[in-house]
């Protein structure tokens, strides 16, 4: 699977915002749909937000792979 295509699809769906905003669920959010956690340093540049998106994507991918492995057992 080409993960670059998946990432681009997520970016198109979520959109991008440099300045944090409240999402529809009331959470402070920024970048590409990143929920800002208490005490978390908020990026101030697009590059910073995209780096955080890549980190979030890797975490989600790892969780998916773990679930997928469990379901195959």
N, C-alpha and C positions, 0 to 999 in steps of 0.2 A: 504494500500500500504506500502511496506517495503522501507522506505527512505534510509536505509543503502545500499540497492542494487542500488538505483538511484545514490547515491553519488559515489559509486564505479564505476559505468558506466561512470559518468562524469570524474572521475579521469583517467580512461583508455583512454577516448576520448581526453581529454585536455593534458594529460601528466603532469609532474611535473618538475619545474626548481627552484633551490635554488637562482640562480643569475638572476636578472631582465634582460629582453631582449625586443626588439621591436617586437610586433606581426605583422601579415600580414597587419593590418590596420595602422601600425606605432605607436601604443600606447605602452608605457612602461608597461610591463606585468611581472608577476612572480608567483611562487607557482603553483597552479592548475588553470591557466587561469585567474588570478586576474588582472584587469586593475588598475594600480597604479594611484591614483588621486594626483593632485598637493598638496603638503604639507603633504601627508600621510606618516606615519612612515612605512618604509619598513622592514619586518621581516628579520632576519639574520639566522634563523634556520628552519629546516623542521617543527618542532612543531609549530613555529610561523605562518608559511604559512598555515598549516593545520587548525589551530585555525581560521585564517582569512577565509579559505574556508568554514568552518562550519558556520561562521557568514554570509558570502555571500549566502550560501544555504538557511539559515533561512529567509533572506530578500526576496530571490526569491520565496520561498515557500509561504510566507505571501502574496506577490503580486499575485501569482497564485490563492491562496484561495479567495482573494478579487474579482478577475476577475471572478472566477468560481461562486461565490455567486451572482454577478451581472447578469451573464448570465442565472441564474436559476429564476430570478425574473420575 
